[in-house]
Amino acid sequence: MMLYLLLATLLSLSYSFNIPASNLIETSNIIKSKQFEKSNFDVTEIKKFFKNDDNYNPTYSVGIIGATGAVGQEIINCLHNTKFPVSELNLYTSKKSSNKIITTPFGRHYTKEFNIDDAKECNFLFLAVSGDFSKKNAIELCEKGAFVIDNSSAFRYDENVPLVIPEINKHKIKGKRLIANPNCTTAIALMALFPIFKLFGLTKVIMSTYQAASGAGNKGIIELEESIKDKNYKNEIFTYPLAFNVIPHIDKFQDNKYTKEEMKVSWEIQKILGVPDLPVSCTAVRIPTIRAHSEAITVETEKPIDYNLLKTEFDSFSGLKVVDNPEKNIYPMPLTASESYDVEVGRVRPSLIFGDFGLDMFVCGDQLLRGAALNAVLIAKSITEEI
Ligand SMILES: NC(=O)c1ccc[n+]([C@@H]2O[C@H](COP(=O)([O-])OP(=O)(O)OC[C@H]3O[C@@H](n4cnc5c(N)ncnc54)[C@H](OP(=O)(O)O)[C@@H]3O)[C@@H](O)[C@H]2O)c1
């Protein structure tokens, strides 16, 4: 205990805050994890060092790159709501949005223009910019020991980079610095697919999605809102005006006539479940809602489905909420799933096509949360909890 206090005091004295997350910090409990910086920063090692000390309560410097974006803003909220132990919050943007004060649950903070040398000093970095940005910077950002969680698709299909939904495969994080966050549609689908996979196995997955405008970031929201007000508003983000329309086209068309968004769902479900040859077919559609993606999913299973067992598994699966009472018109919807940390599953029914070996269901989840920010923060929490 004495050693701990001495170290904590010395470390505190030698450290200067950049931007304090003041309302979260119990200063007496702060071990400045930044002192274990460069390649020495390793949560497991630090925890081993203090393992007999009940007062050990580390905090971490956190950087959010893309902090003014749709995902970045939610990462800040999720860090606060999940009580992630933040000692210092760095909000990086492009030059355009830098040096502005933004109000966060941690207090008012200045944004700063992204600078790789500054950012790589953080313990945890959340990348919420673009795939090209991640490709250029992610590896270097890990250089000094930061854990980097990337929301783009840049590294999702790299066999050395784990693609993680903590409730499903958090063991994959072990020993890794760079971790990929899945595509939003994939993460939402898997919250309902995994319990079925676990109990009965999966042999086919067929789905159609109804994806909200905010899936295209802040600019997508603005374009939808403006195009509702003005029917002559010039669309730039979506291929056609989205107001009063649905568009069966998200991301680029591929040689096989699926879009990249649809293929991401196939590749990522296969990677996360560890079944590379699982047939997954998706039709991804943009619809004029602001937030939360919906998905109509049909599966074929290896074993016949026991619906009582499935209901128990759904009920106990963290992050999933059964919303399924057709007699009372209760089912998942974007309005109820928006801003919720749980993905909703309902309309669960035996398949007319696959009989006992299949079902149909409807799933809704907030793609900015489970599909991005919340999942990313839960990955970071898993790292701190010594998996
Ligand atoms: N939206 C979703 O539902 C969703 C879901 C899952 C994953 N994702 C992925 O998450 C990432 C972010 O998406 P988003 O929807 O949040 O996009 P967004 O709303 O367009 O926000 C982009 C953010 O990146 C910042 N940025 C742009 N260029 C930068 C640079 N050179 N240096 C530092 N910051 C820069 C922007 O800052 P400025 O304000 O300065 O422009 C803004 O904060 C993308 O890779 C996306 O594919 C999005």
The ligand as an SDF file (V2000), in Angstrom:
LIG
                    3D

 48 52  0  0  0  0  0  0  0  0999 V2000
  -22.4810    6.5880  -39.0490 N   0  0  0  0  0  0  0  0  0  0  0  0
  -22.6100    5.3100  -38.7160 C   0  0  0  0  0  0  0  0  0  0  0  0
  -23.7060    4.8040  -38.4520 O   0  0  0  0  0  0  0  0  0  0  0  0
  -21.3910    4.4230  -38.6540 C   0  0  0  0  0  0  0  0  0  0  0  0
  -21.5490    3.1490  -38.1000 C   0  0  0  0  0  0  0  0  0  0  0  0
  -20.4320    2.3170  -38.0220 C   0  0  0  0  0  0  0  0  0  0  0  0
  -19.2140    2.7480  -38.4750 C   0  0  0  0  0  0  0  0  0  0  0  0
  -19.1090    3.9970  -39.0240 N   0  0  0  0  0  0  0  0  0  0  0  0
  -17.7790    4.4220  -39.4790 C   0  0  0  0  0  0  0  0  0  0  0  0
  -17.2730    5.3600  -38.5240 O   0  0  0  0  0  0  0  0  0  0  0  0
  -16.4520    6.3300  -39.1800 C   0  0  0  0  0  0  0  0  0  0  0  0
  -16.9900    7.7340  -38.8560 C   0  0  0  0  0  0  0  0  0  0  0  0
  -18.3030    7.8230  -39.3830 O   0  0  0  0  0  0  0  0  0  0  0  0
  -19.2910    9.0310  -39.0220 P   0  0  0  0  0  0  0  0  0  0  0  0
  -20.6300    8.5760  -39.4850 O   0  0  0  0  0  0  0  0  0  0  0  0
  -19.1250    9.4570  -37.6050 O   0  0  0  0  0  0  0  0  0  0  0  0
  -18.7520   10.1830  -39.9870 O   0  0  0  0  0  0  0  0  0  0  0  0
  -18.9930   11.7650  -39.8850 P   0  0  0  0  0  0  0  0  0  0  0  0
  -20.2330   12.0840  -39.1600 O   0  0  0  0  0  0  0  0  0  0  0  0
  -18.8630   12.2460  -41.2920 O   0  0  0  0  0  0  0  0  0  0  0  0
  -17.7470   12.2740  -39.0290 O   0  0  0  0  0  0  0  0  0  0  0  0
  -16.4180   12.2200  -39.5110 C   0  0  0  0  0  0  0  0  0  0  0  0
  -15.4700   12.7630  -38.4530 C   0  0  0  0  0  0  0  0  0  0  0  0
  -14.1330   12.6280  -38.9280 O   0  0  0  0  0  0  0  0  0  0  0  0
  -13.4640   13.8710  -38.7500 C   0  0  0  0  0  0  0  0  0  0  0  0
  -12.3910   14.0040  -39.7290 N   0  0  0  0  0  0  0  0  0  0  0  0
  -12.4690   14.0630  -41.0640 C   0  0  0  0  0  0  0  0  0  0  0  0
  -11.2480   14.1510  -41.5850 N   0  0  0  0  0  0  0  0  0  0  0  0
  -10.3800   14.1660  -40.5570 C   0  0  0  0  0  0  0  0  0  0  0  0
   -8.9710   14.2620  -40.4370 C   0  0  0  0  0  0  0  0  0  0  0  0
   -8.1950   14.3620  -41.4990 N   0  0  0  0  0  0  0  0  0  0  0  0
   -8.4260   14.2620  -39.1990 N   0  0  0  0  0  0  0  0  0  0  0  0
   -9.1910   14.1590  -38.0970 C   0  0  0  0  0  0  0  0  0  0  0  0
  -10.5320   14.0590  -38.1340 N   0  0  0  0  0  0  0  0  0  0  0  0
  -11.1090   14.0730  -39.3650 C   0  0  0  0  0  0  0  0  0  0  0  0
  -14.5550   14.8890  -38.9250 C   0  0  0  0  0  0  0  0  0  0  0  0
  -14.1160   16.1080  -38.3610 O   0  0  0  0  0  0  0  0  0  0  0  0
  -14.5680   17.5440  -38.9310 P   0  0  0  0  0  0  0  0  0  0  0  0
  -15.7460   17.9660  -38.1090 O   0  0  0  0  0  0  0  0  0  0  0  0
  -13.3730   18.3740  -38.7080 O   0  0  0  0  0  0  0  0  0  0  0  0
  -14.8940   17.3480  -40.3910 O   0  0  0  0  0  0  0  0  0  0  0  0
  -15.6650   14.2360  -38.1390 C   0  0  0  0  0  0  0  0  0  0  0  0
  -15.4350   14.4330  -36.7570 O   0  0  0  0  0  0  0  0  0  0  0  0
  -16.4700    5.9610  -40.6660 C   0  0  0  0  0  0  0  0  0  0  0  0
  -15.3610    5.1530  -40.9560 O   0  0  0  0  0  0  0  0  0  0  0  0
  -17.7530    5.1530  -40.8080 C   0  0  0  0  0  0  0  0  0  0  0  0
  -17.7140    4.2520  -41.8880 O   0  0  0  0  0  0  0  0  0  0  0  0
  -20.1630    4.8580  -39.0980 C   0  0  0  0  0  0  0  0  0  0  0  0
  1  2  1  0
  2  3  2  0
  2  4  1  0
  4  5  1  0
  4 48  2  0
  5  6  2  0
  6  7  1  0
  7  8  2  0
  8  9  1  0
  8 48  1  0
  9 10  1  0
  9 46  1  0
 10 11  1  0
 11 12  1  0
 11 44  1  0
 12 13  1  0
 13 14  1  0
 14 15  2  0
 14 16  1  0
 14 17  1  0
 17 18  1  0
 18 19  2  0
 18 20  1  0
 18 21  1  0
 21 22  1  0
 22 23  1  0
 23 24  1  0
 23 42  1  0
 24 25  1  0
 25 26  1  0
 25 36  1  0
 26 27  1  0
 26 35  1  0
 27 28  2  0
 28 29  1  0
 29 30  1  0
 29 35  2  0
 30 31  1  0
 30 32  2  0
 32 33  1  0
 33 34  2  0
 34 35  1  0
 36 37  1  0
 36 42  1  0
 37 38  1  0
 38 39  2  0
 38 40  1  0
 38 41  1  0
 42 43  1  0
 44 45  1  0
 44 46  1  0
 46 47  1  0
M  CHG  2   8   1  16  -1
M  END
$$$$
